[in-house]
Amino acid sequence: MSKHSRIGGKYTGNHTTLIPFAASVCDIVKDITEVTKITPGFIKAGLKSVSGRRRVKITAVELTCSLLLAIRDNNSHQEVRVYVKNIGRAKTEIIGQLQNRQITVSTDDDGGR
């Protein structure tokens, strides 16, 4: 198993491999009490470089009570679905935890933070 794979606990789904930056983000998110499960999505690799500007965009998905994290590393992208108990509280906590670690975060409703 890769050092960027996550399985068990709150992690679910068929895809267990995360891009390095997504692994770091998920390690932060999994400790939030509002989070019930984390499902990694497909990886898009070999993208045009963004000069090291890593970022996370958070989109609320009310229908499934989840947050979609679009995670962009320098040359790759991965979406991670995070299922939560309360979307508002979880979103606020995730944003706070990521920003405390100087991670650029934007949301579907703010145009960038």
Secondary structure, DSSP 4 states (H G I P E B T S, - for coil): --TTB--BTTB-SS--B--HHHHHHHHHHTT-TTEEEEEEEEEEESPPP-TT--EEEEEEEGGGTEEEEEEE-SSEEEEEEEEES-HHHHHHHHHHHHHHTT-EEEETTTS--
